Amino acid sequence: MADKYLHDEITPKALYLNRRQFLKQAAVFGAGLTLAACIPGAAPGSAPSSFPDEVTEKSEALNFINYYEFSLSKRSVTDLAKDFTIEPWQVEVGGLVENPTTYTIPELLERFSVLERVYRMRCVEGYSMVLPWSGFLLRDLLEEVRPLPEAKFVAFQSVLRPEEMPGQISLRNYPWPYQEGLRLDEAMHDLTLMATGMYSEPLSKQNGAPLRVVVPWKYGFKSPKAIQRITLTADQPPTLWNALAPQEYGFLANVNPAVDHPRWSQATELRLGESERRPTLLFNGYDQVASLYEGIDLSIEY
């Protein structure tokens, strides 16, 4: 399936056809020349940000990772995850659906069109990356299982395997397994990706293999890794970080420079590989999701 966003909104066709140059130079999906309009105080139609959105070096993205199931140390996850078992793997999709189904990873890749997307990733801790993903739209999966009318939310549950994930033992006060959730309309948005690869390779174990969610307009903790269960619900599902510290980690968790974390400002971010902080963009620059939050006071909602 052709990806209209890749063709129309990331980069000229000549660059798209040159894959290596695309990965080096492509602007982030859905941003184009509208980046400046997302910066607080920028006038519509003004020049783009002086900070280019270049793809993060692969070595950085593969070795600087928040994955607390393995370790609190971002630089330790790669080594600790090397023996994590990802085959065989099944994903159960159920709850308030007409057609509950259990998939293997090969079945998912066969049934749903695989796309390539270059997305910003903004961590709640104040750092960011630009990553080239491959995967399929969560919407396509949900449409196949057919949500019932009463379904309003989508809950994700990651794997519980303490014998392979030492953080699930050392962090005993965490409500494992990792759980996250989205509103159904957020899950059905064209930006929401079920990622199976990164940097034109299968997803690495430390980056969430074999299957993770990517929601680029939200803080990174809303993109859970190693997904084993997807459940549609009528009520807002519990999430790990919101359960641990609800005053610091809200359910929506949209990237918003105007709403600080209780312990630090969110007005700027540090892109991996850079030395100068840059302005944080509302919705991480993906202003096409703004209509999802009409009527919500974004100056206080977190």
PEDA-V747207 format. One record per residue. N is the residue number from 0. SS is DSSP state (a for helix, b for strand, c for the rest). PHI is phi in radians with two decimals (999 if undefined). PSI is psi in whole degrees, -180 to 180 (999 if undefined). Layout:
n=(N;N)
ss=(SS;SS)
phi=(PHI;PHI)
psi=(PSI;PSI)
This chain:
n=(0;1;2;3;4;5;6;7;8;9;10;11;12;13;14;15;16;17;18;19;20;21;22;23;24;25;26;27;28;29;30;31;32;33;34;35;36;37;38;39;40;41;42;43;44;45;46;47;48;49;50;51;52;53;54;55;56;57;58;59;60;61;62;63;64;65;66;67;68;69;70;71;72;73;74;75;76;77;78;79;80;81;82;83;84;85;86;87;88;89;90;91;92;93;94;95;96;97;98;99;100;101;102;103;104;105;106;107;108;109;110;111;112;113;114;115;116;117;118;119;120;121;122;123;124;125;126;127;128;129;130;131;132;133;134;135;136;137;138;139;140;141;142;143;144;145;146;147;148;149;150;151;152;153;154;155;156;157;158;159;160;161;162;163;164;165;166;167;168;169;170;171;172;173;174;175;176;177;178;179;180;181;182;183;184;185;186;187;188;189;190;191;192;193;194;195;196;197;198;199;200;201;202;203;204;205;206;207;208;209;210;211;212;213;214;215;216;217;218;219;220;221;222;223;224;225;226;227;228;229;230;231;232;233;234;235;236;237;238;239;240;241;242;243;244;245;246;247;248;249;250;251;252;253;254;255;256;257;258;259;260;261;262;263;264;265;266;267;268;269;270;271;272;273;274;275;276;277;278;279;280;281;282;283;284;285;286;287;288;289;290;291;292;293;294;295;296;297;298;299;300;301)
ss=(c;c;c;a;a;a;a;a;a;a;c;c;a;a;a;a;a;c;a;a;a;a;a;a;a;c;c;c;c;c;c;a;a;a;a;a;a;a;c;c;c;c;c;c;c;c;c;c;c;c;c;c;c;c;c;c;c;a;a;a;a;c;c;c;c;c;b;c;c;c;b;c;c;c;c;c;a;a;a;a;c;c;c;c;c;c;c;c;c;b;b;b;b;b;b;c;b;c;c;c;b;b;b;b;a;a;a;a;a;a;a;c;c;c;b;b;b;b;b;b;b;b;c;c;c;c;b;b;b;b;b;b;b;b;b;b;b;a;a;a;a;a;a;a;a;c;b;c;c;c;c;c;b;b;b;b;b;b;c;c;c;c;c;c;c;c;a;a;a;a;c;c;c;c;c;c;c;c;b;b;b;b;b;a;a;a;a;c;c;c;c;c;b;b;b;b;b;b;c;c;b;b;c;c;a;a;a;c;c;c;c;b;b;b;c;c;c;b;c;a;a;a;c;c;c;c;b;b;b;b;b;b;b;c;c;c;c;c;c;a;a;a;a;a;c;c;c;c;c;c;c;c;c;b;c;c;c;c;c;c;b;c;c;b;c;c;c;b;b;b;b;c;c;c;c;c;c;b;b;c;c;a;a;a;a;c;a;a;a;a;a;a;a;c;c;c;c;c;c;c;c;c)
phi=(999;-1.19;-1.74;-1.07;-1.24;-1.10;-1.27;-1.72;-2.20;-1.76;-2.76;-1.03;-1.01;-1.05;-1.32;-1.06;-1.28;-1.73;-1.05;-1.13;-1.19;-1.02;-1.15;-1.49;-2.08;-1.07;-1.25;-1.20;-0.88;1.33;-1.82;0.93;-1.54;-1.62;-0.99;-1.09;-1.17;-1.58;-1.45;-0.91;1.56;-1.36;-1.45;-0.98;1.48;-1.30;-1.11;-1.10;-1.01;-1.32;-1.60;-1.27;-1.75;-1.62;-1.07;-1.11;-0.96;-0.98;-1.09;-1.20;-1.13;-1.55;-2.33;-2.33;-2.46;-1.54;-2.69;-1.16;-1.05;-1.81;-2.94;-1.35;-1.50;-1.11;-1.54;-1.74;-1.10;-0.97;-1.22;-1.21;-1.58;-1.10;-1.78;-1.17;-1.51;-2.09;-2.33;-1.34;-2.51;-2.22;-2.16;-1.58;-2.11;-2.77;1.54;-1.46;-2.38;-1.39;-2.30;-1.05;-2.50;-1.94;-2.02;-1.57;-1.09;-1.00;-1.14;-1.09;-1.19;-1.39;-1.46;-2.10;-1.14;-1.53;-1.98;-2.06;-2.37;-1.83;-2.19;-1.24;-2.22;-1.96;-1.47;-1.07;-1.34;1.85;-1.95;-2.59;-2.47;-2.21;-2.20;-1.60;-1.80;-2.28;2.91;-2.21;-1.24;-1.04;-0.98;-1.09;-1.14;-1.15;-1.13;-1.23;-1.48;1.09;-1.03;-1.33;-0.99;-1.41;-1.25;-2.18;-2.38;-2.16;-1.82;-2.07;-2.19;-1.50;-1.25;-1.97;-2.59;-1.07;-1.20;-2.02;-2.14;-1.07;-1.15;-1.26;-1.70;-1.21;-1.70;-1.19;-1.45;-1.46;-1.42;-1.17;-1.33;-1.06;-2.26;-2.49;-2.84;-2.32;-1.15;-1.08;-1.16;-1.17;-1.13;-1.49;-1.21;-1.07;-1.43;-1.38;-2.04;-1.69;-1.54;-2.14;-2.68;-2.71;0.96;1.05;-2.33;-0.98;-0.97;-1.31;-1.06;-1.28;-1.74;1.97;-0.99;-1.60;-2.64;-2.42;-1.64;-2.25;-2.14;-1.24;-1.60;-2.00;-1.04;-1.02;-1.18;-1.47;-2.03;-1.18;-1.86;0.82;-1.29;-2.07;-2.54;-2.19;-2.27;-1.56;-2.34;-1.48;-1.93;-1.03;-1.38;-1.21;-2.28;-1.06;-1.24;-1.16;-1.22;-1.27;-2.61;-1.09;-1.30;-1.96;-2.33;-1.37;-1.24;-1.17;0.93;-1.27;-1.11;-2.60;-1.14;-1.50;-2.02;-1.34;-1.15;-0.98;-1.97;-2.87;-1.32;-1.92;-1.22;-2.32;-2.53;-2.00;-1.30;-0.98;1.61;-2.00;-1.94;-1.89;-1.24;-2.17;-1.11;-1.34;-1.71;-0.99;0.99;1.05;1.65;-1.66;-1.27;-1.21;-1.63;-1.00;-1.13;-1.19;-2.10;-1.07;1.56;-1.75;-1.34;-1.28;-1.37;-2.25;-1.32;-2.20)
psi=(130;140;106;-30;-39;-45;-39;-27;-3;-53;154;156;-37;-38;-36;-38;-20;95;-44;-43;-34;-47;-27;-34;-11;138;158;144;133;6;-60;-135;9;4;-45;-31;-16;-11;131;129;-9;140;143;135;0;171;152;165;147;-7;113;152;82;147;133;141;134;-41;-34;-48;-28;-6;9;93;134;113;81;-18;-23;-46;155;-18;119;-28;-4;-15;-43;-46;-41;-25;-4;-28;11;132;123;2;132;165;136;149;119;129;118;-150;-134;70;157;-27;69;137;145;127;148;165;-46;-37;-40;-44;-28;-35;-29;141;128;128;164;131;135;116;146;147;118;119;146;-21;-9;8;166;165;170;119;137;111;159;148;-165;161;133;-33;-41;-41;-45;-37;-32;-37;-12;87;141;159;-31;-6;127;-19;159;121;141;136;127;175;146;107;70;-23;-19;-12;91;-25;-26;-13;-48;-33;68;-22;-4;139;70;152;164;131;141;174;158;156;154;-39;-33;-43;-31;-4;149;-19;-22;119;142;105;135;-5;165;142;41;25;160;146;132;158;-40;-18;10;13;150;-6;128;164;143;117;90;-16;1;161;153;-27;-11;3;76;156;165;57;132;-18;134;124;127;134;162;-28;155;125;156;149;150;-52;-35;-34;-37;-42;77;-25;-14;-24;97;169;-42;-54;41;142;122;109;-18;-12;107;151;147;-20;-1;161;148;12;-27;169;161;114;131;133;-4;163;-16;132;152;158;139;138;137;134;26;21;-5;75;-6;-9;-2;-35;-19;-19;23;134;-5;132;99;-7;-15;-23;133;999)
